[in-house]
Amino acid sequence: MTANMEKLHSKAIKSLVVLFTLSVQVSAFSLTNCTVSGALNDTRVLKVLCYNMGFFTVPSPIPSKVRHLDISFNSISNIRLRDFEDLWNLRSLNLSDSHVSWIENGTAEHFPNLTYLNLANNKLKSVSRGLLRGLGNLQVLRLDRNMIESIDTYAFNTLQNMQMLNLTGNNLRKITSVRPVLSSPGLEELYIASNNFEVFNSWDLSRTPLSLKTLIFTNNPLTKFQMTDNIFPNLDYLDLSYCGQSRTMLWNLTDKTFLSSVKTLNLTGVRIPEENIAAVLHNISWTSLFKLKLNGLKQVKVETLLAYACLPGLNVLRMQRNRISNLTAQMLEPCSNLTELDFGSNEISRISASIFEAVTQLRVLRLHINKLTQVNNLFRNLPMLEFIDLSRNQISMLTCSDFANLTRLHSLYLFSNRISKLPSCVFKDLNNLEILRLGTNKLLTIGAAFKNDLPFLKVLELEFNKLSMIYKETFRGLSGLQDLHLGDNQISKIEAEAFFGLRNLTSLLLFSNRITEKTIQDQMVFSHMPNLISLELHCNVIYYTSDTLKTPPFEHLSSLEILTIHSQRRGLGKIPSNLLQGLTSLKMFYGGNMNLNHLHPDTFKSTPKLWFLDLSKNAFADDDSITPEVFHPVPKLTKLIISRAQVHSLNFLLNSNLLRLSTLRASGNMLDVINLSLILSFLHLRYLDLQKNTFTCDCNNAYFIKWALNSNSTQVIYMNNYTCSYPLSQKGKSILDLNTDSCNVNIFFLSFVCSSVVVTLTILISFVYQFLHWQVLYAYHLFVAFLYDSKQKRMHQQQGYKYDAFISYNARDEAWVIDELLPHLEGEQGWRLCLHHRDFEPGRPIIDNIMDGIYSSRKTVCLITYDYLMSTWCSKEIQMATFRLFDEQKDVLILIFLEDIPSNHLSPYYRMRKLVKKKTYLKWPKHGEDTRVFWQKLRMALATKEGPEEEKALLSGQEESNY
């Protein structure tokens, strides 16, 4: 045994001991198809994720110490009390989107410490008294998007700690049906949107003050909103959006101070007549109102809305989707205190610059999704402006005065316009700009726009433009830039020192361009970025043919931690052995979908800190495509993804020194057997994904299946979906259907079977030797004759026959052969005969001489006497002649009886008696009788070359057998 094998054997023993110890301490990861996140013995982080598995019942068993359980997006119509065991540590349960229509009362008592319960988007029709019993610690309950029509009066009595309840999207009709939920004294957020409430009267809900801070009434057919008591003294957020769509909604507050605590009011889409705006806004004491949403009020003029909406304390006003086309002077005069104004999603094409003279405190201005074609220095009267959103307009040109004097501006959104050029002075005054979004425009070049100092700019987005080249020192003035987005352009050339000055850049996106290996062959292309952490070069045209590069492109990126180079359009060809040279800090490498078929052992020699490696969607079909030596330089690798890479075996992981590997994803390959040595090498593996492989369902995978089901240290992801590919009789069946018990080797049972077989064979051999010795020997020779039959027949058909007849007789009848047979057949008639004493080759085995004699002769003549019947060798001769008779389907056998033998004497010789019954034969005349007819008939039989019918005709003068 080699040293490596000894080490592996030692590790395997230790691994088995650890697995056995852990299996005694805690239950295994055996929950069907679910993903378990966290340690089984760590109650703080243990999560079980069973969403979207097609379950019709609650999966089992659930780890008893689970803290978060997600069974959403399944088909569990009924939940019974016995479906759950006591889960004392459970804090979060998600059963949403699972077609649940019935839950047995008392089920919730299995998780008394639950704080979050999600039953949204199911088919529950009521909230019964026992549905929530035992959830004394529940804080958040989601029952939205069910079919709830009624709530039991005492259903919420035990929910003393509930803070948020969502009943949106049910079939509640009267506000009185919501009253039972108020049994939870600490309820702060109540969502009752999208029900069928037509009237809200405060006394139907409560007559005493409530603790509610958020009330969402959205999308109810309200025709009346009436309050006669101050039941919402602490209400902070009131949402009445899209109420009263069918008819006008009437307001009636008996005291204008009832909603004075509201800070955010949403009246989006409410059907309120223009003349009633004053009743809603001015007749209520909105002393705390901070944010007002008046989106989608198309039936009210914008001037009227602004006249009534701009209350003294209002800071945020949103007026989206109101079909506003023009903003004229004096329109915003009532809104002098606004700090945020949203006119997005309108039809604004013209704005008067003087309109903003009244809102000099404005800090946020949103004008996205309009029809503006130019900026035209609109913001000169807004010195406090910090955020401008001009995205998704039709702006085609910018001037140097468009953003003049906006020294406080930190975010500028100009994406999705038609800008084709950036003047060098366009951003000259934006000294505090931090985020600039210029993506999805028509920029052909950047020019000198960023050579001027923008010291605080952190994010620059230029993706989805038409840039083709990045010139030297293009971003020289962006010393503070951290994220530069240049993806989805047409960049094919980058000059040396193009990124000069970006000393604080941490993320550079160059994906989806036309960058080739020549574009980045100069090491100075990626120079002067000492703090770059992430570089994205995927979806370009980089292609290598050489094993080694003269100038590795990333030599100066010693701080780079993430490199994505996957999905090159032509494939990468190969990874040169020194491509990653200089990346001493690299931690994550994305190298998938590049049609790679080999990895050089030195590929990761320069990346000792690598912990994440993605090599999926490549072509590693050969056994030596990846060798263990590839991973020796990266002992810290913890996550390896090699899915859909045409891998036939994972044996390259043996002796790879990946002691920290915790996640292995190898789905969609051609793995058929996961062997024992490989499993035992996964000492710290946490997740193993082998979906969609071509598993062989036999005993070779028995250990893997048992390990996958019983391991408490490794989760085999979605094991229930693994199917058999071989043998064909098992194709498509679940690998879990394999009966692994039949694969167990029971030493005691095996010993018993072996002993039984030995004893039985000993008895059988003894019996055969004692009573059937000659029969076995006879059968052996018979079998040998049968094997030689075809060979001898072909040989003699090609070479011709040596003799006319083989004479089979007993030695005691040799005198008759010499005195009678030879003179007549050889002397008078000229036939060539084969005789034992004369023609057998000395020294050869008798059986070989017999076979050669029979197959070298056209016919076999058997001289039957009592002595012949008793002879073993004569019996062999007639048996071989019989085989030849049956095989050639021609009559090659002649029987001559030299003695009268009665039928009862032939009975023990079954084959002889059978031949006599089926064949004609000759009999030697008795003493004194004429022999001429006998010799004439024998001559005619020997001369016959056709079938048995002709010979029968020739011998018809002799009597037929009457035996």
C-alpha positions, 0 to 999 in steps of 0.5 A: 500500500502506498503512503497516499493510500495509507493516509486516505485509509486513515482519514476514512477510518476517522471519518467513519468514527466522526459520523458514527459519533454525530449520528448518536448525538443528533438526527440526520439530514433526512428531510426529503428534498429540503435544504437545511441551513445551519448546524443541526445542534445550533438552534440560533441559525437552523433553517429548513427550506422546503419551498416549491417541492410539490409536497401534498403533505407536510414533510417529515421528519422535521429536525426538532431544533429547527428555528425557521421552517419554510414549506411555501409553494406546495400543494398541502390542502389539509394540515392535521394535528399529527403532521407536526411534532412539538417544535419548541425552538421554531420562531418562523413558519412559512406556509404561504402559497400552498393551497391550504384550505383546512388546518385542524384546531390545536395544530399551532400548539406544537410551536408555542414560541412562534413569532412569525406565521405566514399563511398568505395566498391559501384557501382558508375561509374562516379563522376559527377559535382553535386555529391560533390557540397557543401562539402567545408569542406571535408577533406577525401574522399573514392571512392575506390573499385567502378566502376568509369570510368570518373571524371567530370572536375569540380567535385572537384572545391568546395573541397578546403580543401580536404587532402586525396582522395582514388580512388583505385580499379576503372576502370580509364585508363588514368592518365589524368582522375585523373587531375580534383582531383587536383582542391583541392589545399591542396590535400596531399594523393592520392591513385590510386592503382589497376586501369588500368594505363599503362603509367604515364607521369608527364605532363598528370597529371600536369605541375605545382608543386603539394602539394602531400606528398603520392602517391600510384600507387600499382598494376597498369599495368605500363610499363612506369614511366616518369617525365619531370617536378618536379611536386612532390617537397614535395613527402614523400611516393611513392608506386609503388609496384606490378606495371608492372606485365605483362611487364617490367616497364621502368623508365625515369626521365629527372632530377635525383633530381625530387624525391629527397624528397621521404623518403619511396619508395616501390618497392615490387613485381615490375617487374624490370630487374636486369640490370635496378636496377641501373637506378632506384636506383643509377641514382636518387638522393635519398638524403632523402630516409630513408626506402626502401621496396624490397619485393617479387623481386624473379627475382633479386639476393639478392646480386644485390639488396643489392649492389644497395639498400644500399644507404648512407642515408638508414636506413630501408631495407625490403626484405621479400619474396625473397626466400633467403636461406642463408646469407653469409659474406660480403653480408651486407657490403654496408649497414653499415648505416642500423638501421632496417633490415627485412629478414622475410618470406624467406627460411633462414636456415643458417646465418653466424655470421660475416654477421652482422659485417658491420651493427653494428648500427642495432637496429631492426632485423626481421628474422621471418617465416624462417627455422632457427633451432638454434640461435648460438650466431648470434648477438654477433656483434650487441651491439645496437640491441633493437628488434629481431623477431625470431618467426615462425622458427624451433628453438628447443634449446637455449643456454646461449650464444645466447643472450649474451651481448645484453644489449640494447635489449628490445623486443625478439620474440621467439613464434611459435618455438619448444623450450622445455626447458629454460636454467637458464642462457639464459636471463642473460644479457638482463637487459633492456628486456621489452617484451619476447614472448615465446608462442606456443612452447613446454615448459614443465617447466619454471625452473629457467629461471626467478629467475634471475633478469630481472628488466625491463621485463613488458610483458612475454608471455608463452601461448600455451605451455605444462606447467602443474605446476607452482612452488613456486617463479618461477618468483622471478626475475621479479619485474617489470613484468606487464603482465604474459600470462600463458593461453592455457597450461595444468596447474593443480597445482600452489604452494603457493607463486608461484607468489612471487615477482610480486609486479607490476603485473597488468594482469595475464592470466590463462585461458584454463588450467586444474585449479580446485577449489583445485588448488586455494583453498590455499589463498597463491596461489594468494598472493604477487601481491598487484597491480594485476588488471585483473585475467583471469581464464575462461575455466578451471575446477573449480567446487563448491558444497558448499555454503560457502568456508573455505578459499576464494581464492582471499582474498589477491587481494584487488586491483583486478578490473577485474575477468573472471571466465566464461565458466568452462568446467563442469560449476561452479556448484554454486558461494559460497556466499564468493567466492569473499571475499577480492575483495573490488576493483572489478569493472568487473565480467565475470560469463557467461556460467557456468550453474548457476541456483541460486545466493546467496543474499550475492554473491556480498557482498564484491564487492561494486564497481562492475559496470559491470556484465556478467551472460549470458548463465546460467540457471536462469529459476526459478523465485527465481533464482535471487532475488533483494537482490543480487544487493543491495550490488552493487548500482554502477552497470551500465552494466548488461548482462544476455543474453541466461540465460533462464530468464522468467522475469526481475522482479528481477530488481524491488526493486534491487536498481540499480539506475545507471543501464545504459545498460541491455542486456537480449537477447535470453531469454524467456521474454514474457511481459515487464510490466509497473513497470519494465519500469518505474524503469529504470530511467537512462537506456541508452541501452536495448537489448531484441532480440530473446525473446518470446514476447506476442503480446497483450495489455500487451506489448502495453506500452512497445512498445510505450515506446521503440519507443518514449523514448528519454532516452533509446534505445531499440536495434534492436527493428525492429527484435523483433517478436511475439511468442504468440498468435500462430496466430501472431507468427513470426510477428514483435512486431511493427505490434501490433496495440497499439491504440486499447489497449488505454482505453478512459474514455469518450468512455467507459462511453458512452458505459456503459451508452448506455448499461445500458439504452438499458438493462433498456428498454429491461428489461421493454419491456420483463417484460411488454409483454413477462413476461410469455414467459421468465418465461416459457423459464427459466423453459424450460431451467432448464428442459433441464439441468436436462434431461441427469441427470434424464435419467441416474438415472432412467435407473440405478434405474428403473421407479417408475411409468408406466405413468405420467398423465398430465391434467388440474385440471378441468378434475380431475373428469374424471381422478378419475371416468374413468382413475383410475378404468380402468388403476390402478383397472382393468389393474394394472398400476402405475400412477403418479397424481398431487393431490396424488403423488407430494411431499408437500413443493417441488417446482412444477417444481421439482415435474413435472420433477421427475414425468415425468422422474420417469415414462415410459410414459407421458399421456397428457389429451387434453382439452380446459382448458388444452391448457389454463393452464401454468403448463400443457404447461410446462408438455408437453414441458418437455415431448417433451424434453424427447421425442427428447432426448431418441428417443423413443415414451414416449408421449401419447396424448388423446383428451377428447374434439373435438378441431378444427385445427384453435384452435390449431394454436396458440399453435404451439408446440401442433399443431406440435406434433399432425401433427407428432404423432398418438393420441387417442380420447375419444368416444362421449357420448353413444359410446362403450369405450372398444376399447379406453381402449384396445388401451390405454392399448396397448400403455402403454405396448409398450417398443419399438419405435414409429413404433410399437406403431403406428401399435397398434394405427392404428385402430384410425384415423390419425391426419388431422390437 
